[in-house]
Amino acid sequence: MFNGLIEELGEIVAVTPIRSGVTIGVKTAVSASLELGESVALNGVCLTVTDRNKTRFEAQISPETVRVTSLARLAVGDLVNLERSMRADTRVGGHFVQGHVDGTGTVGEIRQEDEFHWVSINFAKRLAPYLVAKGSVAVDGISLTVAELGDESFGVQIIPFTWTHTSLCRAEVGMVVNLECDIIGKYVARSFEIGAFRLSGPELSKTGDDNG
């Protein structure tokens, strides 16, 4: 579990195809504090540390992760957002992020408003039920607020600190990003999908047997 608060930008220093996936090497000062087998979020994708030293770590990207995320597009020299898993004794400054990407989106527009940046992200229609105006969304692992919401795109406003301390500083129109919708919204939507709840007038009622 993560917060969506990026600790550091890492640099891709190796991309090595393996039999059914990819091994990547990431140069970062965070590597010195990682343990083998530890989880780390890279551009919002939860990966396992398979090798490490004081200056870099390695992680393997499985075929499924290659299919559903943007990580297959990584190349040597790319900057990536890094976050170690959250601790139980710390504040949750962003929102609960699992590192389980729901799909990818594409940057549709970038515009500046004084020192802030607006970024518009196009998303697949299947993600629409999980996106809420003023709700949370993780874009490449960054916890952001949905400031504008359309049928197939949403907009986020980026403060200067986030712009300069994450990979968004290299964002450009057409760039593919990883999207993870708020876990709470996904569970609520799933409950309605399987008929666990129904609307009765203005109130929300549970269907099925009354076990209370």
Protein Blocks (a to p, Z undefined) as FASTA:
>chain_A
ZZhiafbdcddfbdcddfklccdddddfklmmpcehiacdeehiacddfbdcfkbccddd
dfklmmmmmklmpcehiacdddddddfkbccfbbcdehiafbdcddfbdcdehjbccddd
dddfklmmmpcehiacdeehiacddfbdcfkbccddddfklmmmmmklmgcehiacdddd
dfklmmmmmmmmnopaccehjbccdehjdfZZ
